[in-house]
Amino acid sequence: MESSVKRWVFARHCHPLSAWSRWASTPLVLVPVWTRKWSHAALVGAWMAVNPVVFGKPAHTGAWASRAMLGEERWIGERPRDAAMAVNVAATAAGLAAMTAAWRRRPGLAAGATAVQMGLLLAYWEMMARYLDRHGGAE
């Protein structure tokens, strides 16, 4: 993503409503896998695509979710190999496990893996907020 486009997206995605609604939408990714319907995939994909920019810039960026998104923007640009990378990989693995469970129509496993993924995402957000605190705002 080019820098000015990335900056434009993150300037809006750091709105707490954007960040929290995106996090709360995590289970929606399983719907098209479970139902095997392209129309569901299109709807979920469209929501995930517009969510980062639909809310506009926040009035301030002091909220924890805002700091996490701005820290992530900085972290993506610098891409250090740190514990946050491992947590991000673990969250991705949990998401893939959830999708596999959804494909196999194992609701308990899908829900459990999604809960793990969402918990790891919150841990990742905390790391991103701390990253911002240590390294300053986005470039």
MODELLER restraints for C-alpha pairs under 7 A, 6 or more apart:
rsr = mdl.restraints
at = mdl.atoms
rsr.add(forms.Gaussian(group=physical.xy_distance, feature=features.Distance(at['CA:9:A'], at['CA:52:A']), mean=6.36, stdev=0.5))
rsr.add(forms.Gaussian(group=physical.xy_distance, feature=features.Distance(at['CA:9:A'], at['CA:53:A']), mean=5.85, stdev=0.5))
rsr.add(forms.Gaussian(group=physical.xy_distance, feature=features.Distance(at['CA:10:A'], at['CA:69:A']), mean=6.96, stdev=0.5))
rsr.add(forms.Gaussian(group=physical.xy_distance, feature=features.Distance(at['CA:10:A'], at['CA:70:A']), mean=6.75, stdev=0.5))
rsr.add(forms.Gaussian(group=physical.xy_distance, feature=features.Distance(at['CA:10:A'], at['CA:73:A']), mean=6.73, stdev=0.5))
rsr.add(forms.Gaussian(group=physical.xy_distance, feature=features.Distance(at['CA:11:A'], at['CA:57:A']), mean=5.72, stdev=0.5))
rsr.add(forms.Gaussian(group=physical.xy_distance, feature=features.Distance(at['CA:12:A'], at['CA:52:A']), mean=6.35, stdev=0.5))
rsr.add(forms.Gaussian(group=physical.xy_distance, feature=features.Distance(at['CA:12:A'], at['CA:53:A']), mean=5.22, stdev=0.5))
rsr.add(forms.Gaussian(group=physical.xy_distance, feature=features.Distance(at['CA:12:A'], at['CA:55:A']), mean=6.30, stdev=0.5))
rsr.add(forms.Gaussian(group=physical.xy_distance, feature=features.Distance(at['CA:12:A'], at['CA:56:A']), mean=4.72, stdev=0.5))
rsr.add(forms.Gaussian(group=physical.xy_distance, feature=features.Distance(at['CA:12:A'], at['CA:57:A']), mean=4.47, stdev=0.5))
rsr.add(forms.Gaussian(group=physical.xy_distance, feature=features.Distance(at['CA:12:A'], at['CA:58:A']), mean=6.97, stdev=0.5))
rsr.add(forms.Gaussian(group=physical.xy_distance, feature=features.Distance(at['CA:13:A'], at['CA:19:A']), mean=6.14, stdev=0.5))
rsr.add(forms.Gaussian(group=physical.xy_distance, feature=features.Distance(at['CA:13:A'], at['CA:52:A']), mean=4.35, stdev=0.5))
rsr.add(forms.Gaussian(group=physical.xy_distance, feature=features.Distance(at['CA:13:A'], at['CA:53:A']), mean=5.83, stdev=0.5))
rsr.add(forms.Gaussian(group=physical.xy_distance, feature=features.Distance(at['CA:13:A'], at['CA:69:A']), mean=6.92, stdev=0.5))
rsr.add(forms.Gaussian(group=physical.xy_distance, feature=features.Distance(at['CA:14:A'], at['CA:65:A']), mean=6.85, stdev=0.5))
rsr.add(forms.Gaussian(group=physical.xy_distance, feature=features.Distance(at['CA:14:A'], at['CA:66:A']), mean=4.31, stdev=0.5))
rsr.add(forms.Gaussian(group=physical.xy_distance, feature=features.Distance(at['CA:14:A'], at['CA:69:A']), mean=5.11, stdev=0.5))
rsr.add(forms.Gaussian(group=physical.xy_distance, feature=features.Distance(at['CA:14:A'], at['CA:70:A']), mean=6.28, stdev=0.5))
rsr.add(forms.Gaussian(group=physical.xy_distance, feature=features.Distance(at['CA:15:A'], at['CA:55:A']), mean=6.72, stdev=0.5))
rsr.add(forms.Gaussian(group=physical.xy_distance, feature=features.Distance(at['CA:15:A'], at['CA:57:A']), mean=6.06, stdev=0.5))
rsr.add(forms.Gaussian(group=physical.xy_distance, feature=features.Distance(at['CA:15:A'], at['CA:58:A']), mean=4.83, stdev=0.5))
rsr.add(forms.Gaussian(group=physical.xy_distance, feature=features.Distance(at['CA:15:A'], at['CA:66:A']), mean=5.81, stdev=0.5))
rsr.add(forms.Gaussian(group=physical.xy_distance, feature=features.Distance(at['CA:16:A'], at['CA:65:A']), mean=5.44, stdev=0.5))
rsr.add(forms.Gaussian(group=physical.xy_distance, feature=features.Distance(at['CA:16:A'], at['CA:66:A']), mean=5.69, stdev=0.5))
rsr.add(forms.Gaussian(group=physical.xy_distance, feature=features.Distance(at['CA:17:A'], at['CA:55:A']), mean=6.99, stdev=0.5))
rsr.add(forms.Gaussian(group=physical.xy_distance, feature=features.Distance(at['CA:18:A'], at['CA:51:A']), mean=6.09, stdev=0.5))
rsr.add(forms.Gaussian(group=physical.xy_distance, feature=features.Distance(at['CA:18:A'], at['CA:52:A']), mean=5.80, stdev=0.5))
rsr.add(forms.Gaussian(group=physical.xy_distance, feature=features.Distance(at['CA:18:A'], at['CA:55:A']), mean=6.09, stdev=0.5))
rsr.add(forms.Gaussian(group=physical.xy_distance, feature=features.Distance(at['CA:19:A'], at['CA:65:A']), mean=6.25, stdev=0.5))
rsr.add(forms.Gaussian(group=physical.xy_distance, feature=features.Distance(at['CA:22:A'], at['CA:51:A']), mean=6.60, stdev=0.5))
rsr.add(forms.Gaussian(group=physical.xy_distance, feature=features.Distance(at['CA:27:A'], at['CA:114:A']), mean=6.53, stdev=0.5))
rsr.add(forms.Gaussian(group=physical.xy_distance, feature=features.Distance(at['CA:28:A'], at['CA:44:A']), mean=6.59, stdev=0.5))
rsr.add(forms.Gaussian(group=physical.xy_distance, feature=features.Distance(at['CA:29:A'], at['CA:44:A']), mean=6.56, stdev=0.5))
rsr.add(forms.Gaussian(group=physical.xy_distance, feature=features.Distance(at['CA:30:A'], at['CA:99:A']), mean=5.86, stdev=0.5))
rsr.add(forms.Gaussian(group=physical.xy_distance, feature=features.Distance(at['CA:30:A'], at['CA:102:A']), mean=6.19, stdev=0.5))
rsr.add(forms.Gaussian(group=physical.xy_distance, feature=features.Distance(at['CA:31:A'], at['CA:40:A']), mean=6.86, stdev=0.5))
rsr.add(forms.Gaussian(group=physical.xy_distance, feature=features.Distance(at['CA:32:A'], at['CA:38:A']), mean=6.76, stdev=0.5))
rsr.add(forms.Gaussian(group=physical.xy_distance, feature=features.Distance(at['CA:32:A'], at['CA:40:A']), mean=5.00, stdev=0.5))
rsr.add(forms.Gaussian(group=physical.xy_distance, feature=features.Distance(at['CA:32:A'], at['CA:41:A']), mean=4.95, stdev=0.5))
rsr.add(forms.Gaussian(group=physical.xy_distance, feature=features.Distance(at['CA:33:A'], at['CA:99:A']), mean=6.55, stdev=0.5))
rsr.add(forms.Gaussian(group=physical.xy_distance, feature=features.Distance(at['CA:33:A'], at['CA:102:A']), mean=6.11, stdev=0.5))
rsr.add(forms.Gaussian(group=physical.xy_distance, feature=features.Distance(at['CA:33:A'], at['CA:103:A']), mean=5.56, stdev=0.5))
rsr.add(forms.Gaussian(group=physical.xy_distance, feature=features.Distance(at['CA:34:A'], at['CA:102:A']), mean=5.01, stdev=0.5))
rsr.add(forms.Gaussian(group=physical.xy_distance, feature=features.Distance(at['CA:34:A'], at['CA:103:A']), mean=5.39, stdev=0.5))
rsr.add(forms.Gaussian(group=physical.xy_distance, feature=features.Distance(at['CA:34:A'], at['CA:105:A']), mean=6.41, stdev=0.5))
rsr.add(forms.Gaussian(group=physical.xy_distance, feature=features.Distance(at['CA:61:A'], at['CA:67:A']), mean=6.34, stdev=0.5))
rsr.add(forms.Gaussian(group=physical.xy_distance, feature=features.Distance(at['CA:64:A'], at['CA:129:A']), mean=6.78, stdev=0.5))
rsr.add(forms.Gaussian(group=physical.xy_distance, feature=features.Distance(at['CA:67:A'], at['CA:129:A']), mean=4.91, stdev=0.5))
rsr.add(forms.Gaussian(group=physical.xy_distance, feature=features.Distance(at['CA:67:A'], at['CA:132:A']), mean=6.65, stdev=0.5))
rsr.add(forms.Gaussian(group=physical.xy_distance, feature=features.Distance(at['CA:68:A'], at['CA:125:A']), mean=4.95, stdev=0.5))
rsr.add(forms.Gaussian(group=physical.xy_distance, feature=features.Distance(at['CA:68:A'], at['CA:126:A']), mean=6.47, stdev=0.5))
rsr.add(forms.Gaussian(group=physical.xy_distance, feature=features.Distance(at['CA:68:A'], at['CA:128:A']), mean=4.76, stdev=0.5))
rsr.add(forms.Gaussian(group=physical.xy_distance, feature=features.Distance(at['CA:68:A'], at['CA:129:A']), mean=4.06, stdev=0.5))
rsr.add(forms.Gaussian(group=physical.xy_distance, feature=features.Distance(at['CA:70:A'], at['CA:132:A']), mean=6.78, stdev=0.5))
rsr.add(forms.Gaussian(group=physical.xy_distance, feature=features.Distance(at['CA:70:A'], at['CA:137:A']), mean=6.70, stdev=0.5))
rsr.add(forms.Gaussian(group=physical.xy_distance, feature=features.Distance(at['CA:70:A'], at['CA:138:A']), mean=6.18, stdev=0.5))
rsr.add(forms.Gaussian(group=physical.xy_distance, feature=features.Distance(at['CA:71:A'], at['CA:128:A']), mean=4.60, stdev=0.5))
rsr.add(forms.Gaussian(group=physical.xy_distance, feature=features.Distance(at['CA:71:A'], at['CA:129:A']), mean=5.38, stdev=0.5))
rsr.add(forms.Gaussian(group=physical.xy_distance, feature=features.Distance(at['CA:71:A'], at['CA:131:A']), mean=5.62, stdev=0.5))
rsr.add(forms.Gaussian(group=physical.xy_distance, feature=features.Distance(at['CA:71:A'], at['CA:132:A']), mean=4.25, stdev=0.5))
rsr.add(forms.Gaussian(group=physical.xy_distance, feature=features.Distance(at['CA:72:A'], at['CA:128:A']), mean=5.31, stdev=0.5))
rsr.add(forms.Gaussian(group=physical.xy_distance, feature=features.Distance(at['CA:73:A'], at['CA:138:A']), mean=6.25, stdev=0.5))
rsr.add(forms.Gaussian(group=physical.xy_distance, feature=features.Distance(at['CA:74:A'], at['CA:138:A']), mean=4.95, stdev=0.5))
rsr.add(forms.Gaussian(group=physical.xy_distance, feature=features.Distance(at['CA:74:A'], at['CA:139:A']), mean=6.91, stdev=0.5))
rsr.add(forms.Gaussian(group=physical.xy_distance, feature=features.Distance(at['CA:84:A'], at['CA:124:A']), mean=6.00, stdev=0.5))
rsr.add(forms.Gaussian(group=physical.xy_distance, feature=features.Distance(at['CA:84:A'], at['CA:127:A']), mean=6.26, stdev=0.5))
rsr.add(forms.Gaussian(group=physical.xy_distance, feature=features.Distance(at['CA:87:A'], at['CA:120:A']), mean=6.46, stdev=0.5))
rsr.add(forms.Gaussian(group=physical.xy_distance, feature=features.Distance(at['CA:87:A'], at['CA:124:A']), mean=6.16, stdev=0.5))
rsr.add(forms.Gaussian(group=physical.xy_distance, feature=features.Distance(at['CA:88:A'], at['CA:124:A']), mean=6.52, stdev=0.5))
rsr.add(forms.Gaussian(group=physical.xy_distance, feature=features.Distance(at['CA:91:A'], at['CA:117:A']), mean=4.68, stdev=0.5))
rsr.add(forms.Gaussian(group=physical.xy_distance, feature=features.Distance(at['CA:91:A'], at['CA:120:A']), mean=5.44, stdev=0.5))
rsr.add(forms.Gaussian(group=physical.xy_distance, feature=features.Distance(at['CA:91:A'], at['CA:121:A']), mean=6.31, stdev=0.5))
rsr.add(forms.Gaussian(group=physical.xy_distance, feature=features.Distance(at['CA:94:A'], at['CA:113:A']), mean=5.36, stdev=0.5))
rsr.add(forms.Gaussian(group=physical.xy_distance, feature=features.Distance(at['CA:94:A'], at['CA:114:A']), mean=6.70, stdev=0.5))
rsr.add(forms.Gaussian(group=physical.xy_distance, feature=features.Distance(at['CA:94:A'], at['CA:116:A']), mean=6.44, stdev=0.5))
rsr.add(forms.Gaussian(group=physical.xy_distance, feature=features.Distance(at['CA:94:A'], at['CA:117:A']), mean=5.11, stdev=0.5))
rsr.add(forms.Gaussian(group=physical.xy_distance, feature=features.Distance(at['CA:95:A'], at['CA:113:A']), mean=6.64, stdev=0.5))
rsr.add(forms.Gaussian(group=physical.xy_distance, feature=features.Distance(at['CA:95:A'], at['CA:114:A']), mean=6.16, stdev=0.5))
rsr.add(forms.Gaussian(group=physical.xy_distance, feature=features.Distance(at['CA:95:A'], at['CA:117:A']), mean=5.79, stdev=0.5))
rsr.add(forms.Gaussian(group=physical.xy_distance, feature=features.Distance(at['CA:97:A'], at['CA:113:A']), mean=6.20, stdev=0.5))
rsr.add(forms.Gaussian(group=physical.xy_distance, feature=features.Distance(at['CA:98:A'], at['CA:109:A']), mean=6.82, stdev=0.5))
rsr.add(forms.Gaussian(group=physical.xy_distance, feature=features.Distance(at['CA:98:A'], at['CA:110:A']), mean=4.33, stdev=0.5))
rsr.add(forms.Gaussian(group=physical.xy_distance, feature=features.Distance(at['CA:98:A'], at['CA:113:A']), mean=4.90, stdev=0.5))
rsr.add(forms.Gaussian(group=physical.xy_distance, feature=features.Distance(at['CA:98:A'], at['CA:114:A']), mean=5.62, stdev=0.5))
rsr.add(forms.Gaussian(group=physical.xy_distance, feature=features.Distance(at['CA:99:A'], at['CA:110:A']), mean=6.83, stdev=0.5))
rsr.add(forms.Gaussian(group=physical.xy_distance, feature=features.Distance(at['CA:101:A'], at['CA:109:A']), mean=5.82, stdev=0.5))
rsr.add(forms.Gaussian(group=physical.xy_distance, feature=features.Distance(at['CA:101:A'], at['CA:110:A']), mean=4.88, stdev=0.5))
rsr.add(forms.Gaussian(group=physical.xy_distance, feature=features.Distance(at['CA:102:A'], at['CA:110:A']), mean=5.50, stdev=0.5))
